[in-house]
Amino acid sequence: MPEVLIIGAGISGLSCAWTLKRLGIDTEVLEATSRAGGVIRTENIEGYQIEWGPNSIQPAPAALKLIDEAGLWNDLLPPDPHAPRYIYLNRRLRKFPFGPLSFGGIARILAEPFIRSKSPQDESVRDFLIRRFGRQAHDRLAGPLFTGIYATDTAQLSVAAVLPRMLEMERNYGSLTAAMLRSFTRYQKPATATTKRRPRGFTLSFPAGLETLPARLAENVTIRFGESDGRIGMAPVTVLTIPAYRAVKILEQRYPDLAQLLAKVRYSPIVVAASSLPEHTLKEPLRGFGFLVPRSEGLHLLGTIFSSALFTGRAPEGHVLLTSFIGGSFEPEVLDWSDEQVSEVVGSELQRVLDSETKPEPVALVRHEHALPQYNIGHERWVASLREELQRTPGVFVTANYLDGASVPACIEQADRTAHRVAEYLRRNG
């Protein structure tokens, strides 16, 4: 019997298992499906390399450390260095950040140091950003950005959960601008997780796609696939890294209070649609990361990544690959649309946005019923309650994308911290 049983072989479970192995702790991962990686999945379809989950990874210290340890540093693929982001506003693609703003909108952002109000308890991301930077900055910049990340209304998102650093800056300095200027004058080069030169680019991938990372981790930890009957008590320590609704089923008989807390986690559904165009049908070459769409524009599209423009090797010669997202908490019914309806809507709207001669052709699509956990108002109190309950549940740990950040780097960092807490628990109770 292993010392630690990890349920779930997504990036959280694999990262946790990786660290535990390096700490010399016997660990086994149980995965219900036949593959590792969870929502990180790369698929090649007729020469198009498609990401069905996250499309890239941000170069955060914990993520870079893991990539280095896994021997993948030299395989990192930077994006096109000239890859602007766009906002689709008033029927035009406008470069982020200043393109969508009027002179008045820019002036309001510059007035941020003079805003003396402070965040009340449980303020939303929407209210916080409008209060500090003005409505235009929210509606045309931050709103679409957070919609792209969380697929929900910023009026529901908790600023304490989503932007804790900004909240801290406001509380300590009264102004985000003042805090950043203070930090700049005191800046010292931070200690890095690796001595290697930091890779260039605001986001990274691998030539064979993002699944390269979980695949490498899976090769080096012990995993039992097709195991859907993981239970608490099969090992001295159990780490739950699966989605909350699945964890509930494992916990509800033995630990009903913990299960009840996890049952409160809500998810937004997303449909990911990959489509393609011949390059010659575009009036200008496709450049950039992609575009986001404010809800005021009336499109179904939440945003689209210019996959083949961002990273090399994503599409056959002479073609472009576009990865689009629809649904979220705004239109959950999209999950039930037929493939034909999804393709028609995505193709028609992409043709309009890109001003293309032809409508993009569908390549494939996938539906994620539980795509993104919602960090809504009250999230911090919920996390505190969950951790208090876990303190009363010896030998049970949770690390997942619904706790301290939904991004891949956030999951890696959480999993690493959890592994060290598990090691400490085993030392105390050995």
Residue pairs with C-beta under 8 A, 6 or more apart in sequence:
1 234
1 235
2 26
2 27
2 28
2 222
2 235
3 25
3 26
3 27
3 235
3 236
3 237
3 426
4 20
4 25
4 26
4 27
4 28
4 235
4 236
4 237
4 238
4 239
4 422
4 426
5 27
5 28
5 29
5 30
5 230
5 234
5 235
5 237
5 238
5 239
6 13
6 16
6 17
6 20
6 27
6 28
6 29
6 30
6 238
6 239
6 241
7 13
7 29
7 30
7 230
7 238
7 239
7 240
7 241
7 242
7 247
7 250
8 29
8 30
8 31
8 38
8 240
8 241
8 242
8 246
9 29
9 30
9 31
9 35
9 36
9 37
9 38
9 214
9 218
9 223
9 225
10 36
10 37
10 38
10 39
10 40
10 214
10 241
10 242
10 411
11 37
11 38
11 40
11 213
11 214
11 408
11 411
11 412
11 415
12 38
12 241
12 399
12 400
12 401
12 411
12 412
12 414
12 415
13 29
13 31
13 38
13 239
13 241
13 242
13 415
14 29
14 36
14 37
14 214
14 217
14 218
14 221
14 415
15 66
15 217
15 411
15 412
15 415
15 416
15 419
16 239
16 241
16 399
16 415
16 416
16 418
16 419
16 422
17 27
17 29
17 217
17 221
17 222
17 223
18 66
18 69
18 70
18 217
18 220
18 221
19 415
19 416
19 419
19 420
20 27
20 419
20 422
20 423
21 27
21 220
21 221
22 69
23 419
23 420
23 423
25 422
25 423
25 426
27 221
27 222
28 222
28 223
28 224
28 235
29 36
29 221
29 222
29 223
29 224
30 223
30 224
30 227
30 230
31 223
31 224
31 225
31 226
31 227
32 226
32 227
32 228
33 225
33 226
34 225
34 226
35 41
35 225
36 214
36 215
36 217
36 218
36 223
36 225
37 211
37 214
37 215
37 218
38 53
38 214
39 52
39 53
39 54
39 368
39 371
40 51
40 53
40 54
40 210
40 211
40 213
40 214
40 408
41 51
41 52
41 53
41 211
42 49
42 50
42 51
42 52
42 208
42 209
42 210
42 211
42 212
43 49
43 50
43 52
43 364
44 50
45 274
45 363
45 364
46 316
46 363
47 315
47 316
48 274
48 276
48 314
48 315
48 316
48 319
48 321
48 363
49 208
49 209
49 307
49 313
49 314
49 315
49 321
50 274
50 307
50 321
50 323
50 363
50 364
51 209
51 210
51 307
51 323
52 272
52 366
53 210
53 368
54 210
54 407
54 408
55 205
55 210
55 305
55 307
55 310
55 323
56 79
56 203
56 204
56 205
56 210
56 310
56 311
57 63
57 203
57 204
57 205
57 210
57 213
57 408
57 409
58 202
58 203
58 204
58 407
58 408
58 409
59 198
59 199
59 201
59 202
59 203
59 204
60 409
60 410
60 412
60 413
61 190
61 192
61 193
62 193
62 409
62 412
62 413
62 416
63 408
63 409
63 412
63 413
64 192
64 193
64 194
64 198
64 199
65 193
65 194
66 213
66 217
66 412
66 416
67 73
67 76
67 213
68 193
68 194
68 196
70 213
70 216
70 217
70 220
71 216
72 206
72 212
72 213
72 216
73 194
73 196
75 206
75 207
75 212
76 199
76 204
76 205
76 206
77 204
77 205
77 206
77 207
77 311
77 312
78 199
78 200
78 201
78 204
79 201
79 202
79 203
79 204
79 205
79 289
79 310
79 311
80 287
80 288
80 309
80 310
80 311
81 200
81 201
82 287
83 287
83 288
83 289
83 309
83 310
84 95
84 96
84 287
84 288
84 289
85 95
85 96
85 288
85 289
85 290
85 291
85 292
86 93
86 94
86 95
86 96
86 99
86 288
86 289
86 290
86 291
86 292
87 93
87 94
87 96
87 99
87 100
87 140
87 141
87 144
87 291
87 292
87 293
87 294
88 94
88 291
88 292
88 293
88 294
88 297
88 299
88 353
89 99
89 100
89 140
89 294
89 297
91 352
93 291
93 353
94 100
96 141
97 141
98 106
100 140
100 141
101 109
101 136
101 137
101 140
101 141
102 136
104 136
105 134
105 136
105 137
105 140
108 133
108 134
108 136
108 137
109 133
109 134
109 137
111 134
112 132
112 133
112 175
112 176
112 177
113 175
113 177
113 178
114 175
115 131
115 132
115 175
116 174
117 131
118 170
118 171
118 174
119 128
119 131
119 159
119 167
119 170
119 171
122 158
122 160
122 377
122 378
123 158
123 159
123 160
123 377
124 154
124 155
124 156
124 157
124 158
124 159
124 377
125 142
125 146
125 154
125 155
125 157
125 158
125 159
125 162
125 163
126 138
126 143
126 153
126 154
126 155
126 157
127 155
127 159
128 159
128 163
128 166
128 167
129 137
129 138
129 142
129 143
129 154
130 137
130 138
132 170
132 176
133 142
138 154
139 294
139 296
140 294
142 154
143 154
143 294
143 295
144 292
144 293
144 294
144 303
145 292
146 154
146 157
146 162
147 153
147 154
147 292
147 295
147 302
147 303
147 328
147 330
148 292
148 302
148 303
148 325
149 372
149 406
149 407
150 157
150 162
150 268
150 328
150 372
150 374
150 375
150 406
151 268
151 270
151 302
151 325
151 327
151 328
151 329
151 330
151 371
151 372
152 268
152 328
152 329
152 330
152 372
152 374
152 376
153 329
153 330
156 329
156 374
156 376
156 377
157 374
157 375
157 376
157 377
158 375
158 376
158 377
158 378
158 379
158 380
159 166
159 167
160 167
160 379
160 380
161 375
161 376
161 379
161 380
161 383
162 375
166 176
169 175
169 176
169 179
169 180
170 176
170 179
172 179
173 179
173 182
192 198
203 289
203 310
205 311
206 212
206 213
207 312
207 313
210 408
230 238
230 250
231 250
232 238
232 250
232 251
232 254
232 255
232 395
232 396
233 254
233 395
236 395
236 426
236 429
237 395
237 396
237 397
237 422
237 425
237 426
238 395
238 396
238 397
239 397
239 398
239 399
239 418
239 422
240 247
240 250
240 251
240 396
240 397
240 398
240 399
240 400
241 398
241 399
241 400
241 415
242 250
242 400
243 265
243 267
243 370
243 400
243 402
244 262
244 263
244 265
244 373
244 400
244 402
245 262
245 263
245 265
245 267
245 370
247 259
247 262
247 398
247 400
248 259
248 262
248 263
251 258
251 259
251 262
251 396
252 259
255 393
255 396
257 389
258 386
258 389
258 390
258 393
258 396
261 382
261 385
261 386
261 389
262 386
262 398
264 382
265 373
265 374
265 402
266 373
266 374
266 376
267 369
267 370
267 371
267 372
267 373
267 374
268 327
268 328
268 329
268 332
268 371
268 372
268 374
269 327
269 328
269 332
269 334
269 335
269 367
269 368
269 369
269 370
269 371
270 302
270 325
270 326
270 327
270 328
270 367
270 368
270 371
270 372
271 325
271 326
271 327
271 334
271 335
271 337
271 342
271 365
271 366
271 367
271 368
272 323
272 324
272 325
272 365
272 366
272 367
272 368
273 323
273 324
273 325
273 326
273 342
273 343
273 346
273 362
273 365
274 307
274 321
274 322
274 323
274 324
274 362
274 363
274 364
274 365
275 321
275 322
275 324
275 343
275 346
275 347
275 350
275 360
275 361
275 362
275 363
276 315
276 319
276 320
276 321
276 322
276 360
276 361
276 363
277 319
277 320
277 322
277 354
277 356
277 358
277 360
277 361
278 318
278 319
278 358
279 285
279 286
279 318
279 319
279 320
280 318
281 356
281 357
281 358
282 320
282 354
282 356
282 357
283 355
283 356
283 357
286 306
286 308
286 309
286 320
286 354
287 306
287 309
288 306
288 309
288 310
289 305
289 306
289 310
290 303
290 304
290 305
290 306
290 310
290 323
291 303
291 304
291 353
292 302
292 303
293 299
293 301
293 302
293 303
293 353
295 330
299 349
299 353
300 326
300 331
300 334
300 345
300 346
300 349
301 324
301 325
301 326
301 346
301 349
301 350
301 353
302 325
302 326
302 327
302 328
302 330
303 324
303 325
304 322
304 323
304 324
304 325
304 350
304 353
305 322
305 323
305 324
306 320
306 322
307 314
307 315
307 321
307 322
307 323
308 314
308 315
308 319
308 320
308 321
309 320
314 321
315 321
321 363
322 350
322 360
324 346
324 350
326 334
326 342
326 345
326 346
327 334
327 335
327 371
328 372
329 374
334 342
335 367
335 369
337 345
339 362
339 365
342 362
342 365
343 362
343 365
346 360
346 362
347 359
347 360
347 361
347 362
348 359
350 356
350 359
350 360
351 358
351 359
351 360
354 360
372 406
373 400
373 401
373 402
373 406
375 406
383 403
383 404
386 398
386 403
390 396
390 397
390 398
394 429
395 425
397 418
397 421
397 422
397 425
398 418
399 411
399 414
399 415
399 417
399 418
400 411
400 414
401 407
401 410
401 411
403 414
404 410
404 413
404 414
405 411
405 413
405 414
